[in-house]
């Protein structure tokens, strides 16, 4: 709750600072605000802020942990923004403000105990993003991205509301615990409940870009500014899965036998289709889009592990390592894209000779995304696979095969950077801002830390 | 002591990669020698009755039953000795060539050294898996950065092949882990994993998972297709690491993890596995006879030798297992020597094709003598190191099944054919313009080949030195795991 308030007020301050001439204060203010919010989460009192606003929120450990992940990711993205918004100087204040407002939505999505708050959280998260996706107003692909994202988002919102209405009709309440009680003691209409759950799965599937609801993702990821893409791939995805897990673990554990099958099928499809498609990509951002879809497939396994000890920890750890690696990768890509905008893999050729640090960051991020030991990404996969193994061994085997496939496209970047003998032109005079360097190094340091003490997540939930 | 063996090379490796200091050759050699000294020191006063020595254990992820626990019995000690004995030779032999970006090269070699030691020392299932994979990353980079023709495609095939193999091992390991129960929790500790009783059907799957990982790594026929290309395209240092040490990870894994974890299924699968190994021996030997490229010839001979080692282990009797341990050490020494010889010739005359050689013995007599010793070791002539190892191995396979033993015995005949043919074509016969000016070995090369040739002779006379070290452990393992 403290964090939510801090972020909200920071966003307002940022908006007004944007109107003045002191634009160079924007990044520091946004950064300080998000770090303060992070501190508010880390030092949250264990007694307070439970069941606030007539049981609309519940700031339990789960909510705090996922809020921490999204706020941390946003802080790193703001750190990366030293350049990223440079071409948007007239709307700079709006951009930082919108990112922080969107983050408020992410916090709501990880702490709701009522479906109304879930809906509001999703909308608070999404509406600023529709604007951000199109924030390069002259860019054709940016406009395409914004329009696509908006249309799909509005459509999804309708679907979600419909699902919630059906659940309300079946159980007579919006409160998650009341729904759970109604589901488990049989006082509900089964047909309406089942239809509602399927529609909710579809709606949330759109939000987290699960197959077959993923078609918007590649174009939106490619057309949006790099930083917004990084935000979508990390914060939005993490918040989406936090909401997914929270909703199904609090409201529908009694109906497991029904919704497990559709979720398992969606998970299997998501990882397989996304990985197979990613192989054929030639553009870095499209590749990362499909990679992020495939990770949604792995994360779905955590939804299936609801009720298994460690299911929530697996989700948290995976979301954290995935976010860190993705942010590091986008940080390195931004500097490369500054030199050469076309975004194909060839722009990475010979990077290890020109910029050894950036190449190393990118390589470790790719290894971590591929889940290769001993990187933190491996432990993420390990926790997920262990949690899902007891009930879904076939899905784990499929996930293993898929992570083997993913090596092929992640390694394309490493091959271009380290093994290619022709080199891109890289202008040594371009000094990239210290904040980018620091953000990337902090991300890398956290990946290393999670490698050495993967047990640290056990303290959080 | 176990921890030091892993930490020294890893820390120096990070230091070298990050700071790119001058004089990196000396740093790398010094680190490798320091590790050799530590491992020799670990041998002094070693309790070889099969118990764990130099143990080190701290909880890593106590809630999930994962601990960072290291230790060595005789089998581990032998592998650690092999690793740290070959590492200085590999570093020293790399000194003969100039690499661009040497800090990166030597840093990766040292990282590999640390990871390999970790594989042989790990007493925790997940830790073993992590080191097993960690060893793959530096060798992939070494081969792909400094490799020869078509290196990117070949090394990616190598990486995906081995990585997929070990993912199956991970799934098998996870399954066994979820069956363990130590005071209500799951555990990855070796003891806990071994104690688990698996149902016959589950044991089948677990065994197959492990076998795929180790069969790709060794490699056993028909999982060997990555190997010849990778050996040929890699820089010599990389080839030595792969063939000298890395493939031993597979054999070691069979002894330490695969058979003890799923002995229930071994009765059914052993005949199939051994048959594959024996087929591989004959298949690779026949191909080796026809090779014109010396490096490729040795790559195929390596498949044949490892096939015999694998067959010996899988026979799971005293002679077979002891022979395989002895032969792993010998094969490591011999193959490093042979690849060094290839590299030396290639540096002098710019080719590895046997047809372009000839008459080298005349212009480089010292080299010819040293090559002869290494070659005899590889052929397993009595009183060289290869002989007792192959003798024990054939004895082991023979007592498992006479027919398989007989076919496996062909390896000695084939080995003599292709090695003597290669030696004859390279060293004798008509000299050409290049080979008449062939420089004899310099000081650096003399040290590498001299050490290898010395070990060939010493271990040929005193195989008991090695066998005594592992005797207790082998008895203990064979006693505990029967099928």
Interface residues (C-beta under 8 A of the other chain):
Chain A: X310 X367 X372 X373 X374 X378 X382 X385 X386 X389 X390 X393 X396 X397 X400 X401 X403 X404 X407 X408 X411 X415 X418 X419 X454 X455 X458
Chain B: X60 X61 X62 X63 X64 X126 X129 X130 X133 X134 X137 X141 X144 X145 X151 X152 X156 X159 X160 X163 X164 X167 X168 X170 X171 X174 X175 X177 X178
